[in-house]
Amino acid sequence: RFGNSTLYNDEIVDFSSRGPGIIGDPKPDLMSIGAYGFTPSNVLKTTKNSKEESFSLFGGTSMAAPLVSGSAAILMEGLHKQSKEYDPFIIKNILMSTAQDLQNDPFTQGSGLVDVNTALDFVNGTEGMFLVYNDASYNNIKKILDPTLESINSTSIGFEQFKYPTKTMPMTSWFAGQLHPGDRSKATFTIENPTNKPINITIKPTTISLIKNTKYDGITKVGQQDSILNKSGTFIPNYIPLSDIKEQKELGKLFDENLIPKESSLMILNLNFPFDNFMNKTVDYANDMKISSLYAYDWIDKNNDTKITSNELSMVNRAGSWGTVQELRIAEPNEKFKGTPLVGVYPIPTRYSFYLGDTGQNSTSMDYTLTASYYQKTKWSLIWPESETITVPANDIAKVDVSLIAPNDLQTGNYQGFITFEGQNHSVNTPVSFIIKKGIDKKDSLVLIEGKQNNDVLFGSGYVKGAFDMSNRYMAGDWRQYYFDIKDSSINSAAIEMSWKTDDTNLSVFVMDPKGRIVQSNMPSGVFGHFLGWPSLDWLGNSVFSQGGGFFPVKNKDATSTVLYIPINQTGTYAILAHSTLFGGNSTTEPITIAAKFSNISSEIILDQSNKTEIISMTNVSESNPFNPIISNDSKIIDESKIN
């Protein structure tokens, strides 16, 4: 399945953690090698006299984190040798300012791939190198997090008073803050030139825009064998030429003849299949599942026989979560294929159980849809630098002010892009993100945020993607965040309905108050809520306490919606966080609609009858039904329809 070689690397793996951060800041900061890397086998040997090969495939956070830590150590050593002062922010900013662009969006790659050699070039003052940071991100983050300190017992953690430093901390990425539509945010960027020559830099606000989608429908064939590697129990994917994934034909328009648009900086392949193909729900839940994974290859037909064999394939990237949608990404796709671009759909030959693993039962065919999405970098019209070019003197700094103007029509959610600082020999990708929040100015405000089906599989408001995984990463769903700015102090409650389209999709939903506390969730807390103060069991996974954990459909209203009743205990910004724990799989994205009402609930009901207000106590209750209040006989109700 991996082909004859893996000539290409530096592609982002499907299970890499994505942003934004919980407050909307641009995350991740950086990436490093973490999947299918070659590691000395003695790192992994389980026995003293193991006869494994010298190197083994290995990966994950266990590889990426120490590689970045080691890069930071080397960088600190280089600074120390030159007697230069440093702190954690300087180290991070140098690593971010010298990272290799992977052509993905900020919420996927941050600045890019850590490159310790380039980082040392900056430390050593190599010609053309420079560093970028701004003064606004830390203050914007601090402004949001400051209220959380009110609820921290400082003395219990050894502080007389725990608070964030007042000193501004420089950061390469720009978090422009929590904004209302039409608001402006400003940052001053500092560009540091350690070299002996001036540097001319162009400032380019960029975003990643969808060029086109193409689509292909198919049915898997299970248990196909390779004619070269004809080995029992070893099977090959179903091969589909990328050219078969065609653009949808419109009236009066022919199919696009260009296989991969020449301007593409990123290609995303998605494989999705219906939930009832993925899971057999007539047996015990999650005990009978069929999984298909996704591969991309460069095929060079060495003997010109038009037959695809494993020795003619080089794998470019793969995806294989336990879910209904697979996703793989290929940067600069026009450069990655020397022969024929080939897609592999691999139906795992046996069925799986969430609880037991491989059941040993043969799998069967399943319907699927392949989608190819192509993206390019374009100008981001929301960002306005005071100057598009700047010259940084030798061994000096230069500063430039940059403004972000939020359009009036943006709905609540997270938004992302880059500012690229481009010199002749070096470029810096500065990740940028901001939040749009919905202002709630008065009680009884009704809010409707309509969901939308979207072909853009990067990131956007009003829909989720099918990124869930029922294996050990059971909470790896696609997260969305919505923000409501409560301005009326008389509002003390909210009712929010979140709805989606497909019965087999499920969302876990949380609500955070301005102090960062989870005050409501549609995933109950059970015994841990009572004894430990936990707000939810969403993170417990497959345990006897979890009621199914994040992968099980906990729906408190119906198959396509959930309702939360939220206590509002102060003014400020309340955040709704939702992630897909299950996904129907009939498409790659699914609309989310939010309907909300912000009110004042008290022990009194106000009735308006012909300009006359009567306050009626609700303390009396019916003996037959204690939950039905009785309105006293002397209370006059002229029109019951006026009761709100």
Disulfide bonds with the S-S distance in Angstrom:
none
